[in-house]
Amino acid sequence: MNFIFGSAVLSNGLEKFDLILPASKKEEGGLSPSGYDASVAKGSNEVVFEEKLVRAGPAERTFRWEWKRYQLSSGPGAPVVLFNSHKAEVKVAITPRY
């Protein structure tokens, strides 16, 4: 199960900065946006359900992680240190319909 909330662009009038929003871990071989997975500081952004749990009836799980990244931006103005972080909590509920 993969989801990407994406990113937003912030601007101070001189430069634009990406504000990275939560994303789930990509399946093996997939690429996470902007190396997102490598910056998960606590918990895991892997959103996984075992098939047997889903087949047994309604299944619900909550996934949590903290993400942090420091980055030096060298644009037209003075160098800027960007600190981007967030805490994510994703609750997934699946009700099988047969």
Backbone as CSV, one residue per row, in Angstrom:
resi,resn,N_x,N_y,N_z,CA_x,CA_y,CA_z,C_x,C_y,C_z
1,MET,0.856,-1.158,0.000,0.000,0.000,0.000,0.906,1.225,0.000
2,ASN,0.837,2.023,-1.018,1.691,3.198,-1.122,0.841,4.451,-1.257
3,PHE,1.300,5.493,-0.640,0.675,6.786,-0.839,1.754,7.856,-0.761
4,ILE,1.559,8.904,-1.481,2.471,10.039,-1.440,1.605,11.281,-1.333
5,PHE,1.814,12.038,-0.279,1.066,13.283,-0.130,1.698,14.400,-0.943
6,GLY,2.979,14.236,-1.324,3.619,15.206,-2.200,4.401,16.274,-1.476
7,SER,4.556,17.397,-2.147,5.312,18.495,-1.570,4.648,19.807,-1.968
8,ALA,5.006,20.824,-1.245,4.503,22.166,-1.529,5.715,23.075,-1.668
9,VAL,5.575,24.134,-2.397,6.690,25.067,-2.577,6.443,26.296,-1.719
10,LEU,7.425,26.610,-0.890,7.386,27.818,-0.072,8.319,28.841,-0.690
11,SER,7.983,30.096,-0.577,8.829,31.125,-1.157,8.988,32.283,-0.183
12,ASN,10.213,32.805,-0.095,10.454,33.994,0.718,10.600,35.225,-0.170
13,GLY,10.207,35.098,-1.436,10.310,36.198,-2.382,11.573,36.118,-3.227
14,LEU,12.633,35.565,-2.684,13.888,35.429,-3.426,14.131,34.000,-3.897
15,GLU,13.768,33.056,-3.044,14.022,31.650,-3.338,12.773,30.823,-3.070
16,LYS,12.746,29.650,-3.664,11.657,28.713,-3.419,12.227,27.476,-2.753
17,PHE,11.480,26.929,-1.780,11.909,25.763,-1.031,10.807,24.715,-1.065
18,ASP,11.207,23.457,-1.188,10.233,22.366,-1.128,9.914,22.042,0.317
19,LEU,8.651,21.943,0.624,8.171,21.468,1.911,7.704,20.033,1.661
20,ILE,8.484,19.068,2.149,8.194,17.662,1.880,7.104,17.183,2.837
21,LEU,6.086,16.557,2.286,4.966,16.055,3.064,5.071,14.529,3.195
22,PRO,4.354,13.916,4.141,4.490,12.484,4.399,4.282,11.595,3.172
23,ALA,5.024,10.476,3.164,4.894,9.475,2.106,5.145,8.107,2.711
24,SER,4.474,7.100,2.185,4.729,5.741,2.656,5.966,5.195,1.957
25,LYS,6.510,4.144,2.563,7.692,3.513,1.983,7.321,2.892,0.642
26,LYS,8.191,3.068,-0.325,7.944,2.501,-1.642,8.263,1.019,-1.622
27,GLU,7.595,0.277,-2.475,7.870,-1.147,-2.584,9.297,-1.343,-3.069
28,GLU,9.865,-2.506,-2.788,11.247,-2.773,-3.163,11.453,-2.501,-4.646
29,GLY,12.503,-1.780,-4.942,12.784,-1.428,-6.324,12.190,-0.082,-6.717
30,GLY,11.242,0.421,-5.931,10.651,1.725,-6.214,11.509,2.826,-5.632
31,LEU,11.321,4.009,-6.099,12.080,5.154,-5.591,11.168,6.047,-4.783
32,SER,11.601,6.410,-3.591,10.802,7.318,-2.781,11.065,8.739,-3.263
33,PRO,10.087,9.622,-3.107,10.282,11.002,-3.558,11.389,11.669,-2.768
34,SER,12.363,12.218,-3.464,13.462,12.975,-2.838,14.206,12.178,-1.771
35,GLY,14.286,10.860,-1.895,14.973,10.049,-0.896,14.283,10.075,0.452
36,TYR,12.986,10.207,0.440,12.194,10.353,1.666,12.481,9.257,2.685
37,ASP,12.498,7.999,2.247,12.651,6.870,3.175,13.921,6.977,4.014
38,ALA,14.997,7.497,3.438,16.287,7.584,4.136,16.257,8.594,5.284
39,SER,15.277,9.468,5.321,15.219,10.505,6.358,14.199,10.213,7.456
40,VAL,13.630,8.992,7.470,12.721,8.612,8.557,13.574,8.430,9.812
41,ALA,13.326,9.264,10.826,14.162,9.290,12.032,13.657,8.348,13.124
42,LYS,12.364,8.095,13.156,11.781,7.264,14.209,10.563,6.555,13.645
43,GLY,10.396,5.288,14.005,9.270,4.525,13.504,9.553,4.032,12.097
44,SER,8.509,3.706,11.380,8.645,3.218,10.011,7.483,3.734,9.175
45,ASN,7.789,4.128,7.957,6.736,4.580,7.052,6.282,3.453,6.124
46,GLU,6.555,2.219,6.540,6.094,1.065,5.778,4.662,0.739,6.213
47,VAL,3.719,0.890,5.309,2.301,0.658,5.586,1.943,-0.691,4.982
48,VAL,1.824,-1.704,5.867,1.648,-3.079,5.408,0.543,-3.769,6.201
49,PHE,-0.267,-4.529,5.505,-1.271,-5.400,6.120,-0.983,-6.821,5.654
50,GLU,-1.050,-7.768,6.580,-0.941,-9.165,6.178,-2.269,-9.587,5.566
51,GLU,-2.200,-10.322,4.490,-3.413,-10.730,3.781,-4.360,-11.511,4.686
52,LYS,-3.822,-12.374,5.548,-4.696,-13.195,6.397,-5.513,-12.336,7.369
53,LEU,-4.971,-11.207,7.813,-5.730,-10.310,8.698,-6.896,-9.671,7.961
54,VAL,-6.661,-9.288,6.724,-7.713,-8.648,5.934,-8.801,-9.665,5.598
55,ARG,-8.408,-10.872,5.239,-9.383,-11.909,4.877,-10.218,-12.358,6.070
56,ALA,-9.680,-12.216,7.292,-10.382,-12.658,8.502,-11.528,-11.720,8.881
57,GLY,-11.552,-10.547,8.314,-12.616,-9.602,8.647,-12.072,-8.191,8.683
58,PRO,-12.824,-7.257,9.198,-12.332,-5.883,9.230,-10.977,-5.806,9.941
59,ALA,-10.080,-5.055,9.364,-8.741,-4.894,9.932,-8.423,-3.405,10.013
60,GLU,-7.790,-3.014,11.087,-7.430,-1.611,11.272,-6.045,-1.541,11.908
61,ARG,-5.207,-0.683,11.377,-3.869,-0.475,11.938,-3.518,1.000,11.855
62,THR,-2.680,1.422,12.793,-2.181,2.789,12.798,-0.667,2.735,12.630
63,PHE,-0.155,3.557,11.748,1.274,3.620,11.451,1.769,5.018,11.812
64,ARG,2.928,5.077,12.489,3.471,6.374,12.929,4.953,6.453,12.598
65,TRP,5.394,7.658,12.240,6.822,7.883,12.052,7.139,9.363,12.168
66,GLU,8.418,9.626,12.433,8.944,10.993,12.451,9.966,11.092,11.336
67,TRP,9.964,12.212,10.681,10.838,12.439,9.536,11.580,13.747,9.731
68,LYS,12.902,13.741,9.454,13.707,14.972,9.617,14.751,15.058,8.519
69,ARG,14.952,16.267,8.023,15.999,16.492,7.028,16.560,17.907,7.181
70,TYR,17.885,17.987,7.174,18.595,19.262,7.139,19.195,19.409,5.751
71,GLN,19.161,20.617,5.222,19.673,20.819,3.875,20.216,22.238,3.770
72,LEU,21.341,22.383,3.100,21.930,23.701,2.873,21.520,24.162,1.488
73,SER,20.917,25.327,1.410,20.489,25.892,0.137,21.415,27.038,-0.217
74,SER,21.985,26.971,-1.404,22.862,28.058,-1.837,22.260,28.694,-3.081
75,GLY,21.315,29.567,-2.856,20.634,30.261,-3.945,21.288,31.605,-4.212
76,PRO,20.538,32.527,-4.801,21.088,33.840,-5.147,21.424,34.701,-3.922
77,GLY,20.754,34.443,-2.799,21.031,35.212,-1.583,22.064,34.501,-0.727
78,ALA,22.077,34.841,0.541,22.981,34.188,1.482,22.583,32.722,1.653
79,PRO,23.549,31.851,1.970,23.205,30.437,2.189,22.155,30.304,3.302
80,VAL,21.256,29.357,3.113,20.179,29.130,4.066,20.199,27.662,4.477
81,VAL,20.100,27.409,5.788,19.973,26.038,6.264,18.485,25.738,6.398
82,LEU,18.042,24.729,5.679,16.637,24.342,5.714,16.476,23.154,6.655
83,PHE,15.529,23.244,7.558,15.188,22.130,8.434,13.739,21.804,8.176
84,ASN,13.504,20.609,7.714,12.162,20.176,7.356,11.869,18.931,8.186
85,SER,10.777,18.928,8.928,10.432,17.758,9.730,8.916,17.654,9.874
86,HIS,8.462,16.444,10.167,7.051,16.237,10.474,6.886,14.922,11.208
87,LYS,5.761,14.804,11.872,5.331,13.557,12.488,4.083,13.128,11.727
88,ALA,4.041,11.855,11.384,2.896,11.347,10.626,2.211,10.237,11.409
89,GLU,0.897,10.236,11.353,0.108,9.152,11.913,-0.956,8.824,10.879
90,VAL,-0.925,7.595,10.396,-1.852,7.162,9.362,-2.657,5.990,9.900
91,LYS,-3.961,6.119,9.911,-4.837,5.031,10.351,-5.510,4.469,9.099
92,VAL,-5.352,3.164,8.916,-5.938,2.490,7.759,-6.922,1.444,8.250
93,ALA,-8.132,1.496,7.725,-9.158,0.508,8.067,-9.617,-0.154,6.768
94,ILE,-9.613,-1.481,6.762,-10.019,-2.224,5.579,-11.162,-3.164,5.966
95,THR,-12.250,-3.085,5.207,-13.380,-3.999,5.386,-13.556,-4.762,4.092
96,PRO,-13.250,-6.055,4.100,-13.383,-6.828,2.864,-14.844,-6.987,2.463
97,ARG,-15.097,-6.955,1.191,-16.440,-7.168,0.640,-16.354,-8.351,-0.303
98,TYR,-16.996,-9.437,0.049,-16.950,-10.643,-0.783,-18.249,-10.848,-1.503
